[in-house]
Amino acid sequence: RNSKKEADLNLAQARVRDLDAQLNAKEADLATALSVNRSLENDLRELKDQVVTLKLSLEDTKKHLHSEMLRRVDLENQMKTLQEQMTFQKRLHEDELKETKRVHESRIAEIESGRQREFESKLSDALQGLRKQHEEQIQGYKEELERTFSAKVENAQLSAARNSDFANAAREELMETKLRVDTLTSQVNQYQSQNAALENRIRELQETLDYDRDLHRRRMAEKEKEMAQAQQQVQAQLEEYEHLLDVKLALDLEINAYRKMLEGEEQRLKLSPSPSSRGTATQATTSQGRRFLHGRKRKMKEAKMRGRSTGFKTVQHASSSGNVSIEEIDTEGKFVRLRNNSDEDQPLHGWVLRRRLGSVSDATYRFPSLFTLQAGQIVTIWGADAGVSPGPSDLVWKSQSWGTGDTIGVTLITDDGEELAERKIMHVPRGEESGEQDEWEEEITGSEIEFPSQTKRRRKKKCCLVS
């Protein structure tokens, strides 16, 4: 029956190893999925940066187009102004010419009416001279007006040609800008469609990841339940084995007592039993009792050596009032581990870990701005001198280490200043506990053969004391 129980125990241990192997495989798959998710998030951020850059270039192009249109309008207004000035100067010169003619005609009429008879010859000479002079002046005025008009017309034509060239260049640049805007718009639409496809892909991957996480959580719960059942079965088998062993020892002791009684009766009745069988039975009983005593003493000596090997015992105190708790503090000061105990993701933006180490001043570690602790997951924050390569989901405190000492305290503080979780490690001496273990060991060693039932009760009491 004992060999059968040991075979069942071996099968249970093999089952536990298989479950551990499956658990490691699932954790590797989860890490791969997380790395793929991070790569897709990086691609999405790059595409978003490209979209922002294209939008900025589109806005610059629109501003340049608007400025070119304003320049074209200004040039057209300048051309219209020059044409109006040219028309005004032409009308002004024509008015001056008419006024000059009217003045000379009036003078001629006055001279002819007053002195027509007396100074006819002189008047004709004077009129001829005046006419010549007037014609010369008119010709000079006309030539000057023609030169001025032609110069202004040439200038207007040159400015109009330049303006038309500017307008043509602006029109061509406007067409090119429109083509570029259309191209950029099509690229933006294409990038938006790609972005939408990537977001759909990320959503699908997130749903798949959530489904795998839920499935992994359920399988982990089932495996933990199976492991707990296997451990319970192993514990029950061990208890049953110990009970059978105690019964066997009690029966052996009772048989030994009866044998002694029989030997006494045989000696009293002067009977001679075979000494070989008596010696063999006595030797077997003695060897079993010694083997049992030796096993008990060896276990107690090992416990005693473990208690004396370290002069201090470690006492931990932990408290938590939220979804995130401080799971573990490394006694060597290498890392601090947090766990999300809820079914929802917890963003840790603005949260800090405050370390208290004896008389050393407090130090704080601030989480990254975009870090989120997934539901049911664990994150490890390694110190600067840990000497290990962190995993993809771990964090590193680059400027500090968690340190070692008699008293180490770590507090988790939210962005609102609320202390959400705390864990403290203290090292206290083990002197009194070792003395009590020595007393229990001497008492059990001295009375174990005579009173097996009392030995069992004292062993249970000793186990409770050690734990």
Secondary structure, DSSP 8 states (H G I E B T S, - for coil): -HHHHHHHHHHHHHHHHHHHHHHHHHHHHHHHHHHHHHHHHHHHHHHHHHHHHHHHHHHHHHHHHHHHHHHHHHHHHHHHHHHHHHHHHHHHHHHHHHHHHHHHHHHHHHHHHHHTTTTHHHHHHHHHHHHHHHHHHHHHHHHHHHHHHHHHHHHHHHHHHHHHHHHHHHHHHHHHHHHHHHHHHHHHHHHHHHHHHHHHHHHHHHHHHHHHHHHHHHHHHHHHHHHHHHHHHHHHHHHHHHHHHHHHHHHHHHHHHHHHHHHHHHHHHT----HHHHHHHHHHHHHHHHHHHHHHHHHHHHHHHHHHHSSEEEEEEEEE-SSEEEEEE-TTSSEEEEEE-SSS-EE-TT-EEEEEETTEEEEEEE--TT-EE-TT-EEEEE-TT--S---TT-EE-SS------SEEEEEEE-TTS-EEEEEEEEEEE-HHHHHHHHHHHHHHHHHTTT-HHHHHHHHHHHHHHH-
